[in-house]
Amino acid sequence: MHRVATMSPNRRKKVVPISVKNAVTSEKLVEFKAEFFKALANPIRIRILDELRSEELTVSEIKERLDVELPNVSQQLAVLKGQKLVIARKQGNNIYYSCIDPTVFKLLDVAKQIFNNHLIDIQQTLSNL
């Protein structure tokens, strides 16, 4: 097992096994992924992100496009903001929302492809009956 030497406050070298550091980092990554996917675990939030693919929108514009009540849109935007998936920009009386990292759209596209693959498998299974 490899060890990493670090300096403790009393200036003695403290030896920390790399496997422990990797385990902590790995656990934090797993926790991040779980929280990230929780933020995507709501159809309205996914629809909001899809609407933000090409342009920033106000809450009212999102409400109109999704045909969802304003408080629900605001609540879902708060979750997306909390996970750093969207950002708000105030201009005059309006607040515009946009996606912080467009890489999330690639993830949504991959999820769509997985869904389509499952549908193809189901269709093939049904046609074999």
N, C-alpha and C positions, 0 to 999 in steps of 0.2 A: 504494500500500500504506500502510495506517495504521500508526503506530508509537505505542508506549506508553512514556512516560518513567518510569523508576524510579530510585531513589536507590541508588547503589553505596556500599560502605563508606567510600570516600574523599570522599563527598558530591558527586561529579560525577553529573550525570544520565546514566544509561545508557539508550540507546534500544533497545528490543526490538520487532521487528516483530510486530504482532498475529497475523499468519498463523503465525508460529512458535509463539506461545503457544497458538493454537487447535489447531495440529497436535499439540502435546504433550498438551493436554487431550483431544483426539479419540483419540489413541493410548491414553491411560490408560482412556478409556471403552470402547474396543474390547477392551482386555485384561480389564477388569472383566467385560464381557459374556461373553467367552470362558470365564473362570473360573466365572462364575455358571452358565452353561449346562452346563459340565462337572459341576457339582454336581448338576444335574438329569438327567444322562445315565445314570442307573441306575434300573431299574424299582423296586427296593426303596426307594430314596430317595423316589421319587415316591409310592409307596404309603404310606410313612411320613408324608409331608406331607399326603396325603389323609386319613389317620387323625387328623391333628392339626387338621383344619379346625374341628371343633366343640368340642374339649376338649383339655386337656393330659393326657398319658399317661406312665406309667412305662415303662421299658425292657421290663419283664415283660409289661405290657399290650400294648405294641406287638408283642412276640414272639408272644403268643397270637393276636392279631388277624390277623397276617400269616402265621402258621405258618412262621416262619423261626428258625433257630438264634440263640441269644442273642449269641454273638460277632459274627455278621454284622450283627445289629441295632445293636450297639454301634459297630461299625466304620462303618456308614452314618450313624449319628447324629453321629459325630465329623466326618465330611466335611461334613454339613449345618451343624454348629456352626462349623466352620472357615470356611465361607462366610457366616456370620451369618444363616442361614436359620432356625435353631432356637436356643432358649435353654434352659438347664437351671436348675431351681429345686429346692433340697434342702429336704425337709420330713421330719423324723425320719430314718428309715432309707431313705426313698424319694427318688429324684430324678425330678422331673416335667419333661417336655419339652413345649414349645409353640412355635408358629411366631412369629417375631419380627414379621414384616410380612405381614399377611393379603393384601396385594396379590399375593403369589406365587400365591394361589389363582385370581385372575383370569387370570394367565398360564397356569396349568394348564388352566383352563376354555377359554381360547382355543386351546390346543394340542389339546384334545379336539375342539373344533369343527372345526379344520383336519383332524384325523384323520377325523372324520365326513364332511367334504366330500370327502376323497379316496376314502372308501368309496363314497359316492354316485356319484362319477365312474367308479369301477371297475365298479360295478353297471350303470351306463348303458352303458359300453363292452361289457360282457359280454352285456347284453341285445340289443345291436345286432349281435352275431355270428351 
